[in-house]
Amino acid sequence: MNRLITTHALRKTCEPTLLWKFTAPEVLDEEELLLPVPGVWETHPRLGNYRGVGIYSKEMTLAGNVRFVFGGASFLARVCLDGKELTQHQGAYTAFDCVAEDLSWGSHTLTVEVDNRFGEDDALHVPNDYYIYGGLNRPVTVEQLGSAWIRSMRAVPKKQGRLWKVALQIEVVSLSDEDQVIDVETRVAGGERRWKGKQLHARETLVLEGGLAVGGVQLWSPETPNLYKIETVLWQEGTPADDLIDRIGFRELTTEGEKLLLNGQPLHLKGFNRHEDYAAFGCAIPEAAMVQDIQMMKELGCNCVRSCHYPNDPRFLDLCDQYGLLVWEEGHARGLSEAQMRNPHFLPQSEACLREMVAQHINHPCIFTWGILNECADNTPFGASCYAALFRLLRELDPSRPVTTAMLSRQESLVIPDCDLISMNLYPCWSVDADCNAYIEDMRAWAQSKSEAPKPFIVSEIGAGAIYGFHDMNHAKWSEERQADILREQLEAVLGNPRIAGVFLWQFADCRVDDSWFGARPKTQNNKGIVDAYRRPKLAWQVVKDIFNTF
């Protein structure tokens, strides 16, 4: 499933069986393989470095109106049913869907052509300090639809005095050539909102807005991750015809000068950056491995995680909701130069990614901030104008959460006034030869000086590299000993500074990088994880655990 929760009680859904037929004409000629979905083709012994077109196909028995939901396809996707194109999508890290109507009962062939090659038309898809895999990297779901169906349910809780109000936005789609009269009701935490006798015009989408008030709810926090089922039901002629189910949490995140507050209490972030990358699975991480990552981070004393540098799998967000891990989620972009940001596709594709990310993930209580454009050209007027445009869009899409960006460690950024949270990537004692305490405090003070008023300051990246199993009595660079030394000094400096709101250690686990980074990344991996790509702990594991549980 695309989620780890039951999202429908009325709508019939299924997930196609694991193995799909796969061809890659450029390297396999006419040979046909069987590959798992979700999965990436790089896990196959003959496709470990393949960039090109891969074609997945699946025969299914279908009838009527059928919706296909793709959790992710890396990077470009073209979907066909029985040879007829249904949709195209760009971007590996957000879901997309398509509907086939009035299918005759019988066998039908679904074909998905996926392309992970780099090109000028893909402004966000560039060789990078992480690996962009190829394939259907997230689950595929098939749904049976009637003449009308609920496309989305947006639910944003906001505290009003002693009560909570849930702001609702429901989208209902007509697949009928005739007008219909429908009823819609939403229920959560003992509250209910009804829309009676609404006109749903033929082939149109009806947007319903309103709210409901609830009281006596238990708050969501990392210590007490209380969740509530929210359900919307569509009625046709007095009969329940469709539904959509999600979970929400009641929590209030605010700022007070340099402080972050959660439910009125100071929040001190202690967490990790985490790529969706696992040596055996690429970015198609199984659910059990997701749980392992979270359990390991919680064991270390972690209360937050950053989804660098793209929207995360909603199943991972479901787990963060349940385990109580706060999430910084961000759009897809890292390290783009001004020249790359001047690509005419950059802003439209960035905006599309953010729209999909917010629409699909807004109900997750774990997400406390939206981020954009890690270490891009925020030090140039043109780059800053791109930041400003994307920040405006995020605030329009979701005014309930603060926005931020992870800035490169330089005293040149022009975007601090546009941020709600100031975030900076700092690597003293690793890439910068400097005293940790002095360097970090100098960067913090400079950043605050560029803000009209004090804001929470977050160290969004800090860390050092180590190759798993490399030990050296002299604590040489890339040894586990050197990494442990540096992380101890860095974390004590950050967490011991009362004017810093938190830290995200770079990073939780080693991850694969693009081959073009071989000169700076031993083993063609970013080796700054405190565990390796198979989740084997390095010496730094115990150092981080001790410090996180001390501060």
Buried (B, 14 or more C-beta within 10 A) or exposed (E): BBBBBEBBEBBEBEBBEEEBBBBBEEEBEEEEBEBBBBBBBBBBEEBEEBBBBBBBBBEBEBEBBBBBBBBBBBBBBBBBBEEEEBBEBBBBBBBBBBBBEEBEEEEBBBBBBBBBEBEEEBBBBBEBBBBBBBBBBBBBBBBBBBBBBBBBBBBBBBBEEEEBBBBBBBBBBBBBEEEBEBBBBBBBBEBEBEBEEBEBEEEEEBEBEBBBEBEEBEBBBBEEBBBBEBBBBBBBEEEEBBBBBBBBBBBBBEBEEBBBBBBEEEBBBBBBBBBBBBBEBBBBBBBEBBBBBBEBBBEBBBBBBBBBBBBBBBBBBBBBBBBBBBBBBBBBBBBBEBEBBBBEBBBEBBBBBBBBBBBBBBBBBBBBBBBBBBBBBBBBEEBBBBBBBBBEBBBEBBEEBBBBBBBBBEEEBBBBEBBBBBBBBBBBBBEEEBEBBEBBBEBBEBBBEBEEEBBBBBBBBBBBBBBBEBEEEEBEBBBBBBBBBBBBBBBBBBBBBEBBBBBBBBBBBBBBBBEEBEEEBBBBBBBBBBBBBEBEBBBBBEBBBBBBEEB
